[in-house]
Amino acid sequence: MVCFQTSMLPTLAGMGDYQECAGAGDVQLRHRESSRRWAHCSQECNTVAARDMERRLKVEVARRYYLENKTQDRIARELGLSRIKVQRLLAQCRREGIVEIRIKDPLLHCLELENALREKFSLEDVLVINSPSVPSLLTRNLARAGAEYFAERVSEGCVIGAAWGRTVFEMVQFLEPRPVKGVKVVSLIGGLTVSLAHNPYTIINRIGDVFGAEIYYLSAPAIADSPRTREVFMGEKRIQEMLRMAQNADLAVIGIGDVTDESTLVLTGYLTPRELAELRDRGAVGEILASHFDIEGRLVESHLSERLVGLRPPELQSIGKVIALAGGEKKVESIRGALRGHYVDVLVTDEDTARALAMEEHPATALPERDRRVVEVEISGAGANA
């Protein structure tokens, strides 16, 4: 007896053709072809069903892990799977887009900028803070962030170098007392005779008080009256010893000055606006330790350079870690020049400044503004709400 799938039997309208077939052999051939088609269809249906079940399992594992905060071990026990299987399913969820993880927090953009600047300028580290809505708060915010970063890196027996600057002065005010054995603090440059807040002596005194450190002053003015007077100071054995200590410090904190008429050197009277304009005409974009440099970090010498008592920017490169605190629109080019000159190991700045630095150097870093405040996990697929 020959059996047929009901759907494969010929219709009455086709009986004539059917009766004209060559006999039982032809009927058997047609039966085999029909059976193969039916088997193929059945196999496809089974494959689709298996895929659906596998996807449902992935979504279920993802739901329990990400939304119910269950451990992988617990999920494995509940679903009768091995822990390795659960790990593999979670990885597949990420690859296949079943799970998408987005970090929605303003700090994410800061972290992305930190990575971009660290890579582009070969920096050891970068700390980017949110830019304040009130620009006048920028110095204070940078100082607070810089103080925390700086304090965490002061260790037993550490030699610290410090310079002048408004941001550095603000930073030391945020330091919390924490005695550390064997710490020494040395000035990187001579003293100022006009502004107490900017004076490196005031700054190193505060650092010394905070960490219970020994203090070493550079007993000379930062800017001597003449080149000859500078030579006298630089020839003194005590000053040479202090400069060697400063140059071999483990840690240093500095500011980066701009070349506007509000710069420290103009406000303290060491430079006139006209003299500063001449430096700008010669390519000066910034200043560190009263030494000016151009956009590539090359020193721009002046009559002031011949009278400086202290380290020059290139000598900072022998210090273990130089932390620079600087931010604001007017300091973008100043910071860029300092970074290109490799005078800084760690930069503490704000988001707007970091973006400006990153946009020219690496346009792809200029990310759109987003409101990112929470970590959000999205799970898509069948059974996501099961």
Order of alpha helices (4+ residues) and beta strands (2+ residues): alpha-alpha-alpha-alpha-beta-alpha-beta-alpha-beta-alpha-beta-alpha-beta-alpha-alpha-beta-alpha-alpha-beta-beta-beta-beta-alpha-beta-alpha-beta
